[in-house]
């Protein structure tokens, strides 16, 4: 009788998921929506374009940008979505001012605010993402570690 109960119960399942690189990559990509990945890579490319060309002439005004940092900019462009994931994770955990900037509540939206305040908040958000993009070569690696850890938790 005990054997029959084990065959039909939870004890009968001795399931160990096969965790390989492809399943982890698939899980990482499904943690966020396709819209998120496309949007963050488009933003990363726009920032890459702005910093590698003389479009906004930043390299002449800020001295530490004067060196050729093309490889770091390419790495920043690749790692930016993971930096955005880390920024969102930290903002959600702390629920501070960055959270209110990134995730405005339904009660206090840009429509309900004064137009000037909405513009200022939009500019602050862009500045925050530029700062995150500039240091994505460090922040992105931490973001990859956090994302892989989350994916592995979901696979188990």
N, C-alpha and C positions, 0 to 999 in steps of 0.2 A: 504494500500500500504506500509506503514512504517513497518508493521509487517512482510511482505514478504521479505523486504530488510534485516531486522534483522535476519531472518531465514537463509538466504543464505550468509550473510556477516561475517566478523570477529566478529561482536558483538554477533552473535548467538553462538559462541563458548565460553562457560564458563568453560574451561578446567582447572582443578586444578590437577596437577600430584600427585599421591600418593607416598609420600616419606617415605619409611621405611628403616630399617637397611639393608635388603637384596638388595634393589635397590641402596643404597649408596655404599655398598660393591662391587656390580657389576660394578658400574660406576667408582669406585676407581681402580679396576683391569683393566678396559678398557682404563684408561688414558694412560697407557704405554703398549707396546707390550708384548706378551708372552715371546719373546726372552729376553727383558729387565729383566723381573721377574726371569727367569731361570738363566740368567747370573749373576745378582746381588746376588741371593741366593747361587750360586756356589762360587762366590768370597767371600761372607760372611762366608761360611763354611770353605773355605781354610784359611781365616784369623783366624777363630775360632780354627782350627786345629793347626795353627802355634803358637798361643798364649797359648793354653791349654796344649800342649805337650812340651817336651824339644827339639823339632826339631831344633829350632834356638837358644836356650839357652838365650833368651831375659831376662828371669826372674833373671838370675844371674848377668847381667850387669846393669840393670836398677832397682834401689831399689824400686820404687813405684809399680813395677810389681811383687814383691816378695810375696805379699799376694794372698790368694786364691780368685780369682774374677770370678769363674766359672759362677755364676748366672748373673753377669753383662755381661760376654762374650756371654751367651745364649741370653740375651736381645739385645745385640749389633747385634748378628747374625739375629735376627728376625726383628729388626728395620733398618738394613743397607740399604735396598732398598729405604725406605722413606728418609733416610739421603742423598742418592744419588740423589733422586728427588729434595730435597731442595737445594743441592749443584748445580745441573743443573739449577734450577730456578734462584738462586742468580747469577750464572755465566752468564746466558742469560740476566738478568736485568742490570748487571753492565758492561758487555762486556769488562772486564779487562784482565789481564794476565791469570787468572784462566780459563776464557772463551777460550782463545787461546790455552791453554794447553789441555782442555777437548774436544774442538771442533775445530780442526785445519781446516783451510780453504782449499779449493781445490787447490788454487794456491800455497800454501806452505804446501806440504805434507811431510811425512817422507821420501818418495822416492826421492824427490827433494833435501832434505837436506843431509848433510854429515852424514855418518853412525854413527860417534861418537855423534853428536848432537841428532840423533834419539834415541840412547841408553840413553843419559842423560835425554831427555824429557820423555821417557818411565819410567825411574827410578823415576823421579819427580812425574809422574802420580801415580805410585804405592805408593809412600810415602804419597801423598795427600789422597789417598783412605784408607791407613792404619790409618792415623790420623782421618779421618772421621769415620772409623769403630770403633776406640778406644773410641770415644765420641758419638757413635750412641744412647746410652741410653738417651742422652739429645737432640742431633740434630735430632734423629729419631722421638721423640715426636713432635717437632716443624714441622718436615716434614709431620707427620700424620695430624696435624692440617691444614697445607697448602693444602695437598691433599684432605682432606675431604671438605674443603672450595671450592676448585676447582670443586669437584664432585657435591656438592650441587648447585653451580652456573649453571652447565650444566643440572642438573635435573629440574631446574625451567624454 
